[in-house]
């Protein structure tokens, strides 16, 4: 049986004989370090039937005398102990160490075991003088017919290694899945080696973060190194190369490959392998495959091989690996490098990168090429071949700052052929724009690349021009992008390259969709999504994801899922992780606008963590997380999220993201009565959108910018904004922007009506708000729908009271539970409908989780609702329970709003808010505002 850890102890304990039962002899085999001595000690420590401290299935073991016999030392029992007649548990450790005399004594004891006695004999199977016979030859005779059992200890699995790592390093000390897998793989799960390696990691890496590289850097535990080197040295010098070959190959291999690398020849190699196996210098981890029992041992042996011999071994290893199918060219390259063969090393690196690129393993290719190109004195011809490979993979893969630095240096090399330099500059420009978000710099690099490639590589020139077609970057107008589109189409047609034509088409889709070109959907249908050419399919995937992203901003939410499903599947199949990650950001935007808020904050934060080194890709998640914080009243956090937590300059954000973030920041400033700040933000953000000329992207900015400017007294600019917005949209099919335009007109009408036309202006504004709400309901966009429903109700109620006395604000000393006296409610059907709508939108806010908005809508509702019938006069008594108002105030306080911000939201005075918070803290026992969210302790 194979047992490990506690299971071995249980098996042995259960096998012990009872009083007067036949004796039991148990052999326990295990390689060095697998815990045989530790197991015997645990067995020795088990108590008899009276003990109740151990595990239930180990209580009540027979009460036997324990007697240790440590073989090969002076610790064996004296002669009189060998003739004991009472029941005894013999604990015999390391029987493989016995000499002939000691083995004869031990055999006599075991052959004469008394009834009720037992013996547990441990040994290393790889060090037995006679393989398979722990007590030597001839076989034992057992006159008392004991039960003879055999148990083999097994290495630790990954879970057991994880527990050991947690104990040694602490749960926060790098006990990551990557570290555990690496430790388990390098140690083979041998307990002693695991413990020793963890001790080295703890001692050498005080700031251990849990990477495989840190585990490798810890080195080889001395105990393991001494064991494997002593076994290797025990071989005669002419046979040692077979062990050295295993160390260089660094993994179990077949006999022919091992002997070929050793250079010994078939006959001598076979003899050397047999002797290495007999001496346990090598093992057979899998049938017909030979190497070290503990993989980490290879490093210790490799370090002792003389340099010239080691280089020859690496050269032969590279030749052997080159004959495998498929060839691991990265491993071949590493062995050529170690052999000192530069030309073969670079050729193998190139083949490895090409193979990785072809199979979509772009990050693997990037890592290999970055490391290679960073090596000094790479010949110019090799650099000219490898650098474009790096650039191609980096553009398709994820961000790498090192790649950008490497390419920026290489393009300065005057010895590079112009075509190669232009190709590198193209990929550098794409990385600067897409992965790094350095738009102005990337734009200039792409313009230069397009010029360099125009006469030498028309297909790549088309790719550079196509990159200049996409309009997301700030600072360049729509007509410039359209001009580059004409050039890109012509260059792609001249090249005759179908992949380049698809690349241009993909960017044409992005451009047309962004400004709601009526032909945009026809262009999407032309993408060759069924192409068998991986390059075409990869560009088609990018086109689909571009279309999905634009569809989200335009408001075509019903089409987004299909586009993203197909685009992500194509991206995964063709190996385009950058496109895949971009699609995940689009899904977050879709969830925000369509009201799928449950768990959305967590999804955003997880995405931000996963893309920590790609802040541009994470921008969608930062925006959505910030918008959620605004709606939930978590204003302290909202600005931090909207400003990308300082990871990325918001001035470089893609224009639609920047406009949406600006709209949220303007709204925050207005809520805090910072009107001049809001107006300045509105002018600045509007300028970016107007210069770009992609007017659907103004949708998330326009209503708030208009309100800020009117409230700041600049109604002229607000009117111009609305007029330009309408003209810019033209006849484009942009449902979200159309609804936002109506909303903006409603805001303008509500806030800018002359005093003498105030009532009619409010009613007209209510009508416009209602039209916007209906449009948002159609999309659907429930949060925008609720905001515009609230606006319509607000205007109707204000029109109803136009000319009537306005309720006075609360006095500073007014009791904490006193609300503003409701204004008289007319019997006008429109007013009653407005109250019903206001209740509906307050409930919609609540269902979404928009805490701040729900509180504001309910506060407005209370200013017009009459007291409930049948309620006695005076304030209701809530004893030690929170009143509805206290609960509302507490909720906003927990979210981070100040007293003044809460007062503005709920139409209360700051003094009354203060009293509500004090009352809520007293009733719940909270020690701070934040504790109010936890209730009574």
N, C-alpha and C positions, 0 to 999 in steps of 0.2 A: 504494500500500500504506500501511497505517496502522501505525506502529511507535512504540515507547516505550522509553525507557531503554536498557538494554544491547542489546535487540533491534534498535534503530535503528543502533547502532554496528556490530553484526555484519552487518546488511544492507548497509551502505555499504562496509564492509571487503571483503566477499565480491564486491561489484560492481566493485571497482577492476580496471583492465585489466592484463594481463601485458605483458611486453616485446614490442614490435612489434604489439600488438593494436590494434584500432580504439579511438579515444578514447571516454571515457565522460563524460557530463554528467548530474549528479544534482541535481534540485531538491528541497529540503527545506523544507516549509512548516510553520509553527507559530505559534500566537498568542503575544502578548507573555508572556514568563515561562515558556514551555514547554521551554526548555533548548536552543535552537538553537546559540547560541554555545558552550555547554558541550559539545555534541556535536562541534562542529568542533575544539575543543581536544583532546578525547579522540582524535579521528581523527589530529590532528597529532602526538600523543604516541606513536602506535603505531610500533613499530620494524620493521625489515626482517626478512628470513628468518632472520638469525642470532639474533634475540631469542627467548628461551624463557621470559620472565617473565609474559607475559599469558595469557589463557584459550587453551585448545587451539585453538578455532576462529578465533582472531585472530592466530595465529602465522604468520609467513611472508608477510605482506602485501608487495606490490611495493615495492622500495626506490626510491621516488620522491622528488624534491626537493619540499619543502613551501613554498608561497608564499601568504602571507595577503593578502587584499584586504578591508579593512574599509570598507564603503561609507559615504558621507556624512561621512567624516572626512579628516584629512590622512594617514591611514595607508595609502592605496592605494599600489601599487607604482610605482616610478619608471618613466619611459618605456622605459628599456632592458630592464626585466624583462618588458614586455609582448610582447617579440619573442623569447622563449626558444625554443631549438630542441631541448633535451634533454627527456626525459619529466619532467613536473611534475604535482604535485597542487596545484591551486588551491583555496584555502579562502576562499570569498567569503561574507562575513557581512553580513546586513541589506541585501539588494539593494533593498528598498523605499525606502531612504533616498537613493538616487542622484539626482543632478540630470541634466539632459539630456546634458551634456558627459561626465560620468563614465560614464553608461550607454552612450554611443557607444563609448568606449574599451573597456569591459567586453565589449560585443558583439563587437568585433573580436578580442579575445583568445579568446573562447569559440568563435567561428566558425573560428578558425585553430588549434584544438587539434591538437597533433602526435599521431602514433601512440604508444601507451603512456602517454599523459597522461590526466588526469581533472580534473574540476572539480566541487566540491560548493558549491551556491549556496543560501543560506538566506534566507527572507523571511517577513514577516507578511502573510498573504493579505488581512487586513482593511485593510491600509494601502497596497496596490498602487495606483499611479495608474490603471492599466487592470486591472480585476478579471480574474483568471485568467491574466494575461500578466505573469509576473515580470520579463521583459526588455523590456516595453513593446511598442508597435505601430510598424511592422508586425512580423509574426512573424519569428523568426530563420531564417536559411538556414545549413545546415551542409555546406560543401563536402566535408569529410572523413567525412561520414556517421557521426558519433558515435552511440553508443547513448544515448538520452535516457530517464532514469528520473525518477520523481516519488515522493516519500515524504512522508507527513504524520505529524508527531509527535502522539501521543495523550497526554491527561492521565494522571496517576498513578491507579491504582486504590486501593481502601481498604487492601490489603495493603502496597502501597508507601508509602502515607501512614503506616501503622502503623510501618513500619521507620524512617521518618524521625522520627516522634514518639519512638520508643524511643531513637534516637541523640541527639535534642535534649534530651529530658526525662529519659531513663533509664527502664528498665523499670518502676521503682517510682514514677516521677514523674508519674503520671496517665495513662499510656498505656493507658487503658481503652477498651473497645469503644465506649462512649458518646462519649468524646472524639474518637476516630478518626473515627467516623461524622460527627460535627459538623464537624470540621476538613475532611474530604473534601467534605461537602456545601456548606460556606460558601466554600471555595476553588475548587470545581469540579475539584480535583485538579491545578491548575496548579502545577508544581514550585516556581517562584520565589515564588509567593504562599504556598504551604505552608511553605516554609522561613522566609519573613519572619514569618508568623503564629506559628510555633513559637518564633521568637526573642522575639517580643513576649510570648507566654505565659510563657516562661521568665523574662523580665525583670520582668513585672508581677505574676506569681503565684508567688512562691517556694515557697508551700505548696500548689501545684496538686494537686487531688485527682482530676481527670479528669471533671468534670461539663460538660455542654453550656453551662450558664450561665457558667462560668468562661471557656470559649472565646469566648463572645459578648462578655464583659466586656473581653477583651483589645483590642478595637477593630479598626480597619482599618489594615493596614500602609501606611506613608507612600508607598512606591513605587507601590502599587496605587491609592491615593487620588489621587496626582498624575497618574497616567496617565488615569484615568477623568474627573477634573475637567478636565484639559486638553482631552480630546476633547469633553466637554460644552460647554466654553467656546468651542470652535471653531465651534459652531453659532451662528447669529444669534439674538439674544434672543427673537424671536417664535417660534422653533422649539424652544427648550429645554424648554418644558413637556412635550413628549412623553417626554423623558428623565426629567424630574421625576416624571411619572406612573408610569413603570416603576419608579422608586425607591420610591414609596409602595406600589405593588402588590406589590413585593418577590417577584417570581417570573414566569416566562414566561407571557404571556397572549396571547389573540387580538388581532388588529388593532382590531376594533370596540371591545372593552373598553378597550384602551390609549388609543385616541383619545377615547373617552367620558370617561375620567378626566382626560385632559389638558385638556379643555374647548376644544379648538382648532376643532372642527367637522370634517366629513368631508374637505373638499378640503385645507385647511391641514394637518390632521392627517396625511393621507397623504403630503404633501410633507415634513412634518417627520420622519415615520418613515423615508422613503427617505434623507433627508440624514443622519439619525442612524445608519442602517445603513452608508451610504457612508463616514462618518467613524469608524466602529467605536465610536461612543459606545454603541450598542446592537448586539445580535447576534440571531441566530435559532437558539437552542439546540435547538429542535425545529421540525419543519415547521409553518409557519403560526403559530408562537408566538414572541413577542419579549420580550427582557429583557436582562440583562447577561450577558456571557460568564462573568464571575466573580460569583456571587451576592453575595459580601461587598461588592462595589462599590456596591450599592444604599445601604448605610448611609452611605458617604462622600458620595454625591450628596444623599441625603435631608437630611443635616446642613447643607447649604448652601442649601436652599430657604427663602426668606423665610417667616416664621411665618404670616401671613395666607394666603399662597398655599398653604402646606402644609396648613392646615386645610381650605381649599376642596378640595384634592386628596383628603384623607381623607374628606370628606363625599361627594364623587362616587364614591370607591372603595366606601364602604359601600353606596351605592345600586346600584352595579354588582353587587357580590357578593350583594346581596339578591335579584337576579333569576336567580341560578344555581340549578340543581337537582342535588343537594340543596344547601340553603343552609348554609354554614359560619358559624353564628351567633356562634361565639366570635370569628372574624376580623371579622365585621361589628361586633360590640360594640367591639372594639379600635379600629376606625377611627372609630366614633361618639365614643368617648372622646377620641381624638386630635383630632377635629374640634371638641371642646368642647360636644357635644350630649349633656348629661347624661341627660335623659329617654329618648332613643332608645338610649343606651348601656345603661341599666339594663334596658330592655325586651329588648334583644338578649341581654344576659347571662342573663336569665330563660329565654329561648327556647333558648339554648345549653345551659344546665344541664338543662332538661327533655329536650332531645334526647339529651344524654349519659346521663341517667338511664334513658330509654326503651331505649337500646341497651346498657345494662349497663356504661357507662364511668364508673363512680362516682368513681374517683379524679380523673378529668379535671373532673367537675362540682365536686368538693370543692375542688380547687385554684382554679378560677375563682371560686367563690362566696366562699371564704375571702379571696381577694385583694380582691374587690369590697366585701364587708362590712367589711373593715378600713379602707376609705377613709373619711376624716372627712366628716361632713355629708351622709350618705345620708339622703334624706327618710324619715320614719317609715313612710309607706305602702309604699315600695319595700323597706324593711327587713322589713316584715311579710310581704311576698311572698317574698323571697329567703331569709330565715332558715329557714323550714320546709323549703325545698328542700335547703339545706345539711345540715340535721339528718337528713332522710330518707336522703340519699346517704351521710352519714358513718356511720350505723347499719349500713347494708348493706355499706359498703366497709371499708377497713382503718383502723387507729388514726391519729388526727391530734390531737396535743396542742393545736395552734392552733385546731382546730374546737371543742374543749371550752372553751377560753378565750373564743372568740368567743360561743358560745352562753351561757356563764355570765354574760357581760356583757349580752347582749341580753335575757335573761329578767328582768333587773332593770328594764327599761324600762317605766315605768308607762303609757306611751302605747299600748302594744301591746294589741290586743283580747284579752280573756280566753281565747278559743278558741285564738288563735295562741300566746299565752304557754304555755298548757297543752300544746299540741303540741310546742313547743320543749323544754319541761321533760321531756316524755316521752322525746324522742330524746336529750337530755342525760343522763338517767338510764340509758338503755340503753347509751350509750357509756361512761359511768363504770363500769358493771358489766361489760360484755362486752369492750370494747377496752382499758380502762384498769385494770380490776381493783380499782377503788376502791369496794368493795361497800357498806360502811356509808353512805357519802355517796350513792352511786347509789340505794340502797334508799329513803333519805329523800326524794330527789328524785322517785322514781317514786310514792311514796305521795301526795305533794303533787299530782303530775300527775293521778293517778287521781281525786282529789277535785275538781280544777279542771275536768276534762273531763266529769265524770259527768253534768252537766245540759246541757252545750252540744255535746259531740261524743261520743255514746255509743260509736261505733266505736273512736275513739282511746282512750276510757276503758277499753274492753275490752282494747286492746293494752297499756296500762299495767298493768292488773290481771293480764294473762297473764304479763307480765315478772316479776311478784311470785310467780308460781306455781312457777317453776323453783327447785329446792332446793339448787343447788350452793354458794351463798354461806354462809359460816359465820355463826353468831349468831342464826338464826331457825329455829324448830322446824318439823317436818314438818306438824303440824296447822295452823300458820299458813298455810303454802303451800296446804294443802288448802282452807282457808277462802277464800283469794283465788281458787282455781279455781272455786268455786261462783259467786262474784261475776262473774268473767270470762266464764263461760259465759252467764250471764243477760244481761250487757251486750252480748255479741256477738250473741245471739239478738235482742235489742231493736233492734240497729242494722240488721239485715238485710244486713249487709256480708259477702259470702262470704269475702273475703280475711281479714277479722278472725276469722271463725269458724275458718278454717284456721290462723291464727296461734295462737289459743287451743288448738286441737286439737294443734298441734305441741308446745306447752309441756305440755299434758296428757300427751302421750306421754313427754316427758322426765321428768315427775314420776312417772308410773305405772311406767315402766321402772326408775327409780332404786331404788324400794323393793320391786321385784319383785311388783307388783300382778298377780294372775292374769289380769286383763283387758287387760294392757298390749299384748300382741301383737294383740289384736282392734282396739285403737285404732290401731296402726301400719297395719293393713290399711285403715283408713278414710281415710288421707291421700290427697288428690286428686292423685296423682302424674301423671295424664294430663290435668290441667286445661289448657285453652288460655289461661287468664288468667295472665299473667306473675306478678302479685302472689300469686295462689294457689299457683302452681307454686314460687315462691321460698320461701313458707312451708312447703310440703310438703317441699322439699329440706332445710330446717332441721329439720323433724320427723324425717326419715329419718336425718340425721346425729346428732341427739339420741339416736335409738334405737340407732344403731351404737355411740355412745360408752357408753351404759348397758349395751349387750350385752357390750362388752369387760369392764367391771367385774363384770358378773354371771357371765361365763364362757361365754357363748354364742358361741364363736369361729367356729363354722361358719356363723353367720348374718351375721357382721359384713361380710364381703366384698360380699355382694349388696346390703346396705343402703348401704354406702359407695359402691359403684359407681353405684347409681341416684341417691343423694344428690349425689355430686360432679358427675355429668352434668347433673342439674337445676340445680345451683348455677352451673356454668359457662354453661349455656344462658340462665339468667335474670340473670346478672351479680351474683353474691353472693360476692365474694372472701373475706369473713370466714368464711362457712360452709365454703368450700373449704379454707381454711387450717386450720380446726378439724378437718376430716376428716383432713387429713394428720397431725395430732397423734395422732388415734385409731389410725391405721395403725402408728405407732411403738409404741404400747402393745400393739397386737395382736402385733406382731413380737416384742416382749420376752416376753410370756407364752407364746407358742406356740413359743419356742425358735429363732426365725429371727434369730440373732445375727450372722451373717456380714455385715460391713459396717454393722452397726446403729449403732455409735458414730459413724462418719463421717456417716451419714444424720442422726443427731441434731444433730451439730455444724453441718452444712449448713443444717438447718432453723432452728436458733437464729440463725445468721448472717442467713438470709433474713428472719427476723421480728424483727430486732434492735430495732425500734421498737415491738414489740408483745409485751412480756415475758409477758403472761398467755397468749397463744396459744402461746408457746414453752414453757410450763410442762410440757406432756407430754414434750417432748424433754429438758428439764432433768432430769426425774424418771428417765426411762429411761436417760439417760447416767449419772446417779448410781448407779442400781441395777446397771448394768454394771460400774462402777468398784468397787463393793463386791464383786461376785462375782469380779472379776479381781484382787482384792487391791490395787487402786490406791487405798488408803484416803486418801492425802493429797488426791487429786483428788475423791474421792467426796463429802466434805462440801461442797466448793465447788459441785459440780453440784447437790446436793440442796438447797442454800440459794440456788439460782437465780443463783449468781455475783453476788449483791448487786443484781441488776437489779429484783427484785420482792420485797416483804415476804412471807415464807412464812406469816405469820399470816393473810394475805389470800388464800391459795391456795384454790381450790375444795376442798370437804371431802374428796372421795375422793383427790385428789392430795396434800393435806396429810397424810391418814392414812397413805398409802403411803410418803411421804417420812419420816414419823415412824417407821414400822416399820423402815425401813432404818437410820435414825440410832440407834435403840434397839439394833438388832443390832450395829452398829459398837461402841457403848459396851460391850455385853456381851463382845464379842470382845476388847476392850482391858481387860477386868476392871473397868470403871468402872460398877459395879453401881448405886450410888446415883444417878448421873447418868442411867442407863438407866431406873430406876424413876420418877424425876421426869418425864422425857420421856413415859413411858407414861401417867402420871396426867393430864398436861396434854393430850396428844393424844386420850386416851379421852374426856375431858370434852367436847371439841368434837364428836366423833361422837355421844356420848350426848345432848347437847343438840339436835343436829340430828334424831336419831331415824330416820335412814336407815341401817338396820343392815347391809345388804350392803356398805356402804363401810367397815365395820370389818374386812373380810377380810384386808387386807394389813397390818393393825396388830395384830390380836388375838394370834397365837401369840407374837410377840416381846414384847408388853406383858405377857402372862401370865408368861412366863419371867422378865422383869425384876423383876416384883413378888414372885414366889416366892423368887427368889434374894436379894432385898432383905429377906426375912423378912415380907412383907406378903401372906401366902397368902390371908387373908380377902378382901381386895380382888380378888385374882386369881380366886377362886371367884365373887365377885359379877359380875365382868366376863363370865365364861363363861356364867353363868346369864342375865344381861341380853342377851347376844349371842343365845343360843338363843331367848329369849322374843321378842326384837325381830324375828328372822327369821320366826317363826311358821310359816305354811305357804307362804311365798313361794317362788317358783321361782328360786333363786339358787345355781346349782351351785358357783361358786367360793367363795361364802361358806359353803355347807354343808361343803365340804371343809376350809375354814379353821377351822370350828367343831370338827370332829373333830380336826384338828391341835392346836387349843388345848386340847382335853380331854386329848390325849395328852401335851402338855407339862405340864399340871397334874398328871396322874397320875404321870409320870416324876419330877417334881421335888418333889412334895409328899407322897409316900407315907410313912407312919410307918416307923420303923426296923424294927419287928418284922414289918411286912408288906412289906418292901422288895422281896423277890424276886417276890412275886405282883403287886405294883404295877408292877414293871418289865415283867413279861410282859403285864399288861393294857395298859400304855402301848404296848408293841410291837404289840399287836393293833390299837389305835387308829391308830397311825402307819401300819400296813399298810392300814387302811381309807381313810385320807386319801390314801395313795400311789395306791391303786386309783382313787379318785375323780379325782385329778389326771391320771392316765393316760387316763381316759375323756374329759377335756375337749378336747384334751390341753394339759397345762402341764408340760413335761418338767423344768424347773428345780425347781418345787415338788414334783414327783414324786420327784426325786432327793433333795431335802432330807428328805422324809418317809420315803423308803426308808432313808436313812442313820440317821434317828431310830429306826426299827424295829430295824435291825441293832444299833445301839448298845445299845438296851435288852435285846435277847436276849443279847448278849455280856456285858453287865453282870450280868444275872440268872444266867448260866452260872458266873460267877466269884464270885457272892455267897457269902460265907463262906470263900472260898479266899484265900490270901495275895495281896495286891495288889502288883504289881511296883513296886519302889522307883524313884523318879525318878533320872535320871542324876546322878552325882557331878560336882562342878564340874570336877575335874581329869581326867575320863574322856576317853579318846582320841576324836578328832573323828569317826571313822567308827563308833563304837560305838552301837548302837541299844538301846532298852529291851528287856530280855529278854522274849521272848514268854511270855504266860501259858499255862498248860497248856490244850490244847483238848480238850474232851470229845467223845465219839462221839455225843452227842445230835443227832438229825437236825435239830432246830430251829436248833441252833448252827451246824451245817455249812451249812444253808440261809442263815443270816444272813451268814456269811462270803461266800458266793456272791453274795448280794444287795449286800453292801458293795462287792465287786469291780465289780458291774454299775453301781452308782451312781457309783463313782469314774470309771468309763469314760464314763458319761453326762455327768458334770461336765466331763471332759476334752474330749469332743466339742463341748460347748456353748462351751467357752472359759472356764469358771469355774475359774481357776487356783487361787484360794485354797481353794475348796470341794474340788477334786480333791486338793490336798495334804493337807487335813485328813482326808478319807476314807481316803487311802492310809496316813496315819500311824496311824489307828485300826486299820486292817487289819494293819499290821505288828506291833501289840502282841499279836496273836493267831495270826499265821502261824508255823508251825514253820520251822526252817531247811531249805533245800532239800537233798534227799538227794544224797549223793555229794560235797558241798562239803567241802573239807578244813577242819579246825579252825582257829580264829583268824579274823582279819579278812581279807577279800579284798584283793588288791593292785590298785590302779587306775592305778599309775604316774602319767603326766601327764594321764590322762583323768579327768573328773569322775566321782566315785562317784554312784550314784543319789541318796543323801542330799544330797550337795553340789549336785547339779543342782536338786534340789527347793528347797533353801534359797536358792540363787542366784536361782531364778525368783521366789520371793516377795520377795527383797531388791530385785530389779529393779522389781517392781511398787510398791515404796514402803513395805513393812511394816518396822517397827523390829525389832531383835533380839528384844525381849520379845514382840512380837506373833507373830513367826515361831515362837518357842518355845512359845507357848500353842497355836498351830495344830498343830504337829508333835509335841507331847508331849516336847519337849526342854528342857534347861536353857538359859538365855541364854548361858552360857559355851560350851556346845557349839555353839550357833548361830554364835557369834563365830568359833570355830575352823573351822567349815565354810566360812564366808564367806572367811576368810583363805586357806584352802586353794584355794577356787575362784578367787580373785583371782590367786594365785600360778600356778596351772596355766593360766589363760587369758591372763595378762598384763594383766588389767584394771587400770585406775588408780583406779577408783571402783566403788561398788556398782552404779550405773546402767550402767557399762560391761560388767558381767557379761552383759548381754543381747546383746552384740555378738559374743561369742566371742573366740577368739584373734585378735589383730591380724595 
